[in-house]
Amino acid sequence: MSEQTLRSESFEIPLSGGLKVRGRVKTQENGVRKPVVVVAHGFRGFQDWGFWPDVTERFAEAGLYAVSFDFSRIAASEEGLNDARVAEASTLSQDVLDLGAVVRQLWQGQLPLGQEADPARIALLGHSRSGGSSIVFANENPELVGAVIVWNGGPGPVKASTDSDLTKVQLAVALDYESNPERFDITSRFSGLRQPALIVQGDRDSERLLEFVDKLKEIAPHQSYVSIQGADHTFGIAHPYEGSNERLDAAFEETVAFLKRTYPLK
């Protein structure tokens, strides 16, 4: 593929309450409708954190329509919305709303270069906490999303009662989770997925996440699981990005292989 055919364009989706989702599309512009991968960064990340610009470009080079975005809490913080609004924007409930805004824009053909995307072949890729958000959205909207990928993540936050020194954001996140126990029971949501899913987990990640993946294997053995040897929560990558490594490359290659099995390229 020549560099001239790879396009990158930004977008912004206004939401209620002064919130907004900002994102970017990367794809080959060749008039062929492509499978879509929507990349969702982790709780402490953003769309340009570390490996994401490289990974989304590689998805585009592999023949996919790659979408990255900042959850609305990022713009809320950057634009100086009050602390209460930023805290509300940081909840799992808002994450799911943000994902919905992006996916529905895809279905409506309103994202840049939309003629290159096939909305009938959408996969969500969530890292860290966004893995859980992606599972919830896919479970609730099987007609909109056809596959789910989780990189090193998935379970909900700890309960508010376990720490008396939570920040406003942490408290809002925990209370939102506790107010929606059935909705955010990620293991139950995962077991109920109609779509194929891939769990990519570094074997040097936190014990909590390793135990979570073991539980998923028990309740949904029909789904796909990959262990990346020697990989921590970010596959050994830091920000600013200094290049890939074999652990990130392995996660990427396993993901592309899963996407091509799920959505054969035309």
Disulfide bonds with the S-S distance in Angstrom:
none
